[in-house]
């Protein structure tokens, strides 16, 4: 279980990185955000889960631009936070939103198939 210091550092990094993305990245890349930050026990490295809005191609383009600007982001973070060591950042594309959307799509398809196969079945959520 992470201690209070780790939780505070994770939240600080997440907040500052989101601010850096908001200021530094053009709008045409879509809204890039940090969904989660994981820090090592010694606070020397951090894994940053990055997500963006858009289709698959737009998300990959945004992530490539983040990876390309990693040094600039690292430098901006070092100036924005006051820690003994600025953690070395590793960027990872966060696929959680895509997986969640796909699960919802599959559930909708199953529901449509069920209604098509049983047209006289009554929806239990309807009010009579």
Secondary structure, DSSP 8 states (H G I E B T S, - for coil): ---HHHHHHHHHHHHHHHHHHHHHS-GGG--EEEEEEEE-TTSSEEEEEEEESS-HHHHHHHHHHHHHTHHHHHHHHHHH---SS--EEEEEE--HHHHHHHHHHHHHHHHHHHHHH-TT---TTS--
